[in-house]
Amino acid sequence: MGSDPRDSSLTPTDVKSVAVPGRRSEVASDAKITARIARPASDETPPPLPPSPAAESAARWLARTQTGLPDVTPRPPPRPEPPPPPPEAAPPWVVPALLAVTMLVVGIIIGALLFGHRGKSCPATPAAPTAPAAPR
């Protein structure tokens, strides 16, 4: 029968619901939902508040007070302190001397542990003292 391979049962049968490219007569859905809200004419700025009694008192106090600044002579900026001298470094022979003394002490300790029992045999368990035999 010549069925179109692109045709499926999911396509709408109503021709009006199918999207047709180039339909410019319709307005976008965003424009339908959002619209400019007109501001009511009664929204006015309120008149300013009357001056408070404290503002009047403050103005009188300020008029009586001396507002001139005294003459101030500028001070020179403080001099930065010179950096402290670097500490004296240890003489170059100190580190090798300490290393040599440390190696000598470690060598003596290892030698004493390895060769301290030369010529002696150490029993595995100490022998229990024996009591003298009783006379018969």
C-alpha positions as CSV (number, residue, x, y, z in Angstrom):
1,M,0.0,0.0,0.0
2,G,2.9,2.3,0.1
3,S,3.1,3.3,3.8
4,D,5.6,6.0,4.7
5,P,8.4,4.7,7.0
6,R,8.3,8.0,8.9
7,D,4.6,7.6,9.7
8,S,4.0,6.0,13.1
9,S,1.0,5.6,15.3
10,L,2.3,8.4,17.6
11,T,1.8,11.2,15.2
12,P,-1.3,13.3,15.9
13,T,-4.2,12.9,13.6
14,D,-5.5,16.5,14.1
15,V,-3.9,18.7,11.6
16,K,-4.3,21.9,13.7
17,S,-2.2,20.5,16.6
18,V,0.8,19.8,14.4
19,A,3.5,22.4,14.7
20,V,4.0,24.2,11.4
21,P,7.2,26.1,10.8
22,G,6.8,29.8,10.3
23,R,3.6,30.4,12.2
24,R,4.4,34.0,13.2
25,S,0.9,35.1,13.7
26,E,0.8,33.7,17.2
27,V,2.3,35.5,20.2
28,A,4.9,33.6,22.3
29,S,3.5,32.0,25.5
30,D,5.7,34.2,27.7
31,A,4.1,37.3,26.4
32,K,0.7,36.0,27.2
33,I,1.6,35.2,30.8
34,T,3.6,38.3,31.7
35,A,2.1,41.7,31.3
36,R,3.0,45.2,32.5
37,I,1.2,46.1,35.8
38,A,0.0,49.6,35.9
39,R,0.9,51.4,39.1
40,P,-2.0,53.0,40.9
41,A,-2.1,56.8,41.0
42,S,-2.6,56.9,44.7
43,D,1.0,55.7,45.4
44,E,2.7,59.0,46.3
45,T,5.8,59.8,48.3
46,P,4.8,60.9,51.8
47,P,5.7,64.4,52.9
48,P,8.9,64.9,54.8
49,L,8.8,64.6,58.6
50,P,8.9,67.8,60.7
51,P,12.2,68.6,62.4
52,S,12.6,67.1,65.8
53,P,13.2,69.1,69.0
54,A,16.5,67.4,69.4
55,A,17.7,68.7,66.0
56,E,17.0,72.3,67.1
57,S,18.9,71.7,70.3
58,A,21.8,70.2,68.4
59,A,22.0,73.1,66.1
60,R,22.2,75.6,69.0
61,W,24.9,73.5,70.7
62,L,27.0,73.4,67.5
63,A,26.7,77.2,67.1
64,R,28.1,77.7,70.6
65,T,30.9,75.2,70.3
66,Q,34.2,76.3,68.9
67,T,34.5,74.5,65.6
68,G,38.0,75.7,64.6
69,L,40.8,73.2,64.8
70,P,44.0,74.1,66.7
71,D,47.1,74.5,64.7
72,V,49.0,71.2,64.7
73,T,52.6,71.0,63.6
74,P,53.1,67.8,61.7
75,R,55.5,65.3,63.2
76,P,58.1,63.7,61.1
77,P,57.5,60.0,60.6
78,P,59.3,57.7,63.0
79,R,62.6,56.2,61.8
80,P,62.4,52.5,61.2
81,E,64.7,50.6,63.5
82,P,67.7,49.0,61.9
83,P,67.4,45.2,61.6
84,P,69.3,43.3,64.3
85,P,72.6,41.8,63.2
86,P,72.4,38.2,62.1
87,P,73.5,35.7,64.8
88,E,77.0,34.4,64.5
89,A,77.2,31.1,62.7
90,A,78.9,28.2,64.4
91,P,82.4,27.5,63.3
92,P,82.6,25.1,60.3
93,W,84.3,22.4,62.4
94,V,81.5,22.0,65.0
95,V,79.2,19.8,62.9
96,P,81.9,17.3,61.8
97,A,83.2,17.1,65.4
98,L,79.8,16.3,66.9
99,L,79.2,13.7,64.2
100,A,82.6,12.0,65.0
101,V,81.8,12.0,68.7
102,T,78.4,10.5,68.1
103,M,79.8,7.8,65.8
104,L,82.5,6.9,68.4
105,V,79.9,6.5,71.2
106,V,77.6,4.4,69.0
107,G,80.5,2.2,68.0
108,I,81.6,1.7,71.6
109,I,78.1,0.6,72.6
110,I,77.7,-1.7,69.6
111,G,81.1,-3.2,70.3
112,A,80.3,-3.8,74.0
113,L,77.1,-5.6,73.1
114,L,78.7,-7.8,70.5
115,F,82.0,-8.7,72.1
116,G,81.4,-8.2,75.8
117,H,81.0,-12.0,76.5
118,R,84.1,-13.2,74.6
119,G,85.5,-16.4,76.1
120,K,82.6,-16.9,78.6
121,S,79.6,-19.0,78.0
122,C,76.4,-17.7,79.3
123,P,74.1,-20.3,80.7
124,A,70.6,-20.2,79.3
125,T,69.1,-20.4,82.8
126,P,70.9,-19.7,86.1
127,A,71.7,-22.8,88.1
128,A,69.8,-23.3,91.3
129,P,71.9,-23.4,94.4
130,T,72.3,-26.9,95.7
131,A,72.0,-27.7,99.4
132,P,74.7,-29.9,101.0
133,A,73.8,-33.5,101.4
134,A,72.7,-34.7,104.8
135,P,75.0,-37.2,106.7
136,R,73.8,-40.7,107.0
